[in-house]
């Protein structure tokens, strides 16, 4: 996923300021404020880069192209080519996090339990798990919006979100890139799964206690919230 799109990813996603602020708040509120951190779905290393002063950082991603960029950005980080639903690192961490709605890419929903179980296995007891999700509300809003485009290094990137089928909870992010010059355009479809908050918490329950569930403004979040951040304690 995102292999062809990797070189444009940072420009399209924008600065990770809001996510970094929420992660920093959760770490400050629930600790630890240092130690070892692992990012699931680290992409190009945008977040790893900012955590490095305080944590010994590791990251995993299933895209070789994204990891290549992350390696250049964060040469001190330990990086792993792996699927977040099936990985074994053999080390224990103080904080594990997964942002940029990476968890929504996991389907079917039963595999979310695999992610939480593996996070628990790689966290020290009392360790912190932080993640964010797009809710059905957010994904439905995006699917009703007009496609948008952006110029990146001479290339035109177009993003359009659709609901795969009205009877499913799968939404598809259609990415089309028209590179400059004579190069061939390419496209990619990235699915996101909408999962209710009750179901998320039921799948967390065997290993984690929920410490916080907030929206983008830091208010208590519910199903009508667009984007939700979780902080969870490993039991």
C-alpha positions in Angstrom: 0.0 0.0 0.0 1.2 3.5 -0.9 4.3 2.2 -2.7 3.7 4.3 -5.9 2.4 7.2 -3.9 5.2 7.3 -1.3 7.2 10.3 -2.8 4.0 12.5 -2.7 2.7 11.2 0.7 4.2 13.9 3.0 2.9 16.8 0.8 -0.6 15.4 0.6 -0.9 14.5 4.3 0.5 17.9 5.4 2.3 18.7 8.6 1.5 16.3 11.4 1.1 19.1 14.0 -2.3 18.1 15.4 -1.4 14.4 15.8 1.9 15.2 17.4 0.2 17.5 19.9 -2.3 14.9 20.8 0.4 12.2 21.1 2.5 14.5 23.3 -0.5 15.3 25.5 -1.2 11.7 26.1 2.4 10.8 26.8 2.6 13.8 29.3 -0.7 12.8 31.0 -0.2 9.1 31.1 3.5 8.6 30.6 6.2 7.4 30.3 7.9 10.5 29.0 10.9 8.5 27.7 12.1 5.0 26.9 11.4 3.0 23.8 8.6 3.8 21.3 7.3 1.7 18.4 5.1 3.2 15.6 2.8 0.8 13.7 2.4 2.0 10.1 5.3 4.5 10.4 5.1 5.5 6.7 7.8 8.0 5.8 8.8 8.6 9.4 7.1 12.0 9.8 6.2 11.2 13.4 9.2 9.2 14.3 11.4 12.1 13.4 9.8 14.3 16.1 9.8 11.6 18.9 13.5 10.8 18.5 14.8 13.4 21.0 12.8 11.8 23.8 12.5 8.1 22.8 14.6 5.4 21.3 12.4 4.9 18.2 11.3 1.9 16.1 8.8 1.7 13.3 7.2 -0.9 11.0 5.4 -0.5 7.7 4.3 -2.9 4.9 5.5 -0.5 2.2 9.2 -0.8 1.2 9.0 2.6 -0.6 7.7 4.4 2.6 10.3 2.7 4.7 13.1 3.8 2.4 12.0 7.4 2.9 11.7 6.8 6.7 15.2 5.4 6.8 16.7 8.5 5.2 14.7 10.8 7.5 15.4 8.8 10.7 18.7 7.0 10.3 18.9 6.2 14.0 15.5 4.5 14.1 15.1 0.7 13.9 12.8 0.0 10.9 11.0 -3.2 10.1 9.2 -4.3 6.9 6.1 -6.0 8.4 2.3 -6.1 8.6 0.9 -4.6 11.7 -1.5 -7.5 12.0 1.3 -10.1 12.0 4.7 -9.0 13.4 7.3 -10.2 15.9 10.1 -7.9 16.9 11.1 -9.7 20.1 11.6 -6.5 22.1 9.5 -4.6 24.7 8.4 -1.0 24.4 7.1 1.7 26.7 4.8 3.4 24.1 3.3 2.0 20.9 1.3 4.3 18.7 -0.4 4.3 15.3 -1.7 7.6 13.9 -2.9 9.0 10.5 -5.9 6.6 10.8 -3.6 3.7 9.9 -5.8 1.2 11.8 -8.7 2.0 9.4 -6.7 0.3 6.7 -7.0 -3.1 8.5 -9.9 -5.3 7.3 -11.9 -7.3 8.3 -12.6 -6.0 11.8 -11.5 -9.2 13.4 -7.9 -8.3 12.5 -8.1 -5.2 14.7 -8.0 -7.7 17.6 -4.8 -9.1 16.2 -3.3 -5.6 16.1 -4.3 -5.0 19.8 -3.0 -8.4 20.9 0.4 -7.9 19.2 0.6 -4.4 20.6 0.0 -5.8 24.1 2.6 -8.5 23.6 5.2 -5.9 22.6 4.3 -3.4 25.4 5.6 -3.6 29.0 2.9 -4.0 31.6 1.5 -0.5 32.2 2.8 0.7 28.8 0.8 3.1 26.7 -1.0 2.5 23.4 -2.1 5.5 21.3 -4.0 5.4 18.1 -6.5 7.4 16.1 -9.4 6.4 13.8 -11.7 7.9 11.2 -15.3 7.3 12.3 -18.1 6.4 9.9 -19.2 10.0 10.3 -15.9 11.3 8.9 -15.7 8.7 6.1 -19.2 9.3 5.0 -18.6 13.1 4.9 -15.5 12.5 2.8 -17.4 10.3 0.4 -20.0 13.1 -0.2 -17.3 15.7 -0.8 -16.0 16.7 -4.2 -12.6 15.2 -5.2 -9.7 17.5 -4.5 -6.3 18.0 -6.1 -2.9 19.2 -5.2 0.2 20.1 -7.2 3.3 18.3 -5.8 6.7 18.7 -7.4 5.1 19.3 -10.8 2.8 16.3 -10.4 -1.0 16.6 -10.0 -2.5 14.4 -7.3 -6.2 13.9 -7.2 -8.0 12.2 -4.2 -11.6 11.0 -4.3 -13.3 9.1 -1.5 -16.2 6.8 -2.3 -18.2 4.2 -0.4 -17.4 0.8 -1.9 -21.0 -0.4 -1.4 -23.8 1.1 0.6 -24.2 -2.3 2.4 -20.6 -2.3 3.7 -18.4 -0.3 6.0 -15.6 0.0 3.4 -14.7 3.4 2.0 -12.2 3.7 -0.8 -9.6 6.5 -1.2 -8.9 6.7 -5.0 -5.5 8.4 -5.6 -4.5 9.4 -9.1 -1.1 10.9 -9.8 -0.1 12.6 -13.1 3.7 13.0 -13.0 5.3 15.8 -14.9 6.8 15.3 -18.3 6.4 12.1 -20.3 5.9 9.7 -17.4 2.8 7.6 -17.2 0.1 8.5 -14.8 -0.7 5.9 -12.1 -3.5 5.3 -9.6 -4.0 3.4 -6.3 -7.1 2.5 -4.3 -6.7 2.6 -0.5 -9.6 1.1 1.5 -10.6 2.3 5.0 -12.9 0.4 7.2 -15.4 2.2 9.5 -15.7 0.5 12.9 -17.9 1.7 15.7 -16.3 2.9 18.9 -18.1 0.2 21.0 -16.7 -2.5 18.8 -13.2 -1.0 19.0 -13.4 -1.0 22.8 -14.7 -4.5 23.0 -11.6 -5.7 20.9 -9.3 -3.6 23.2 -10.8 -5.0 26.4 -8.8 -8.3 26.8 -5.5 -6.4 27.0 -6.1 -2.7 27.5 -8.0 -0.2 29.7 -9.1 3.0 27.9 -7.7 6.1 29.5 -9.0 8.7 27.1 -11.2 8.9 24.0 -11.3 12.4 22.6 -12.0 14.2 19.3 -9.7 16.6 17.4 -10.5 19.4 19.9 -9.7 17.3 22.9 -13.4 16.9 23.9 -15.0 13.5 24.9 -15.6 11.7 21.6 -18.6 9.7 20.4 -19.9 8.1 17.2 -20.8 11.5 15.7 -17.2 12.7 16.1 -15.2 12.8 12.9 -11.8 11.8 14.2 -11.1 10.0 17.4 -7.9 9.6 19.5 -7.5 6.8 22.0 -5.0 6.5 24.9 -4.9 3.0 26.4 -3.0 1.3 29.3 -1.6 -2.2 28.9 -2.9 -4.3 31.7 
